[in-house]
Amino acid sequence: MAVFTLNDVPPEVLKLLETTPVSPPPDGTTSNFVNPTTRAALQNWTTSVIGAAMLVFYMNRVYIKARLMKSWTWDDVTLFISVLLSIAQYVILVISIADGPLGRHLWDVSIVQALSPTAAKTSYAIFVISPWNSTFIKATFFILYIHLFARIRWIRICSWAGLVFAVSTHAGIAIYGLVIANPRESETWATRAFHLAISLSVFGIISDAMIFVIPFAVIIPLQLSITKKIGAIVIFLTGGSAVICSALNLYYRVKLSRSPDPTWDSVPGSLLA
């Protein structure tokens, strides 16, 4: 079957598509394809700050492992892969904001802009990378727990169970989305993508809850002073924040699947991904 592209459109039709919005603007609003209202600043600043903090913490971990502990474990490998995927995801989002429709109202996106190669490539890249990134970052936590709590048999079993669950569900969704998830005649690629994204969020909440609960099950029974116990709990509060982010991500993805303005409403969800 021949692949249809904008190059196949007659010039007069293409000119019309360049001035036609994907969605009609609300009453009293005029489409702006050149300098529209956008959430680009929110997206770029938030992800840049989070990304910079991530790199600082990661480099600190690398220094401690390389110079002080002088040992490496499998969680270092999975974390390294996750950092690379996070950087790739950040770059793709920046490109999508700069050259694509992400962050704009749908009535400020022309049909040509929506069908541009940049919009298609960035959307697909995020769709493919995101579940793999989740796979490796969650695997990092469970592998870390397996090493930290190796002497506690039931915790070790729970950590292995969490690792198998996280990897099988997230990697399964990633493979399904990459190889199998082709739209049927009555669906669009975006429809299947939304359904997979929601499934990923649901499994993400379960995995994050396990990541959050496991260390608490070890710390709380310990005979430690309140100060030391609180200090130990604070170290693992990342899991709690991950549960909150996963829940909010699920909320925004469900909302996005029903949104009449997905290019605008997708920004909050992408910040929590």
Secondary structure by P-SEA (a helix, b strand, c coil): ccccccccccaaaaaaaaacccccccccbbbbccccccaaaaaaaaaaaaaaaaaaaaaaaaaaaccccccccaaaaaaaaaaaaaaaaaaaaaaaaaccccccccccccccccccaaaaaaaaaaaaaaaaaaaaaaaaaaaaaaaaacccaaaaaaaaaaaaaaaaaaaaaaaaaaccccccccccaaaaaaaaaaaaaaaaaaaaaaaacaaaaacccccccaaaaaaaaaaaaaaaaaaaaaaaaaaaaaaaaacccccccaaaaaaac
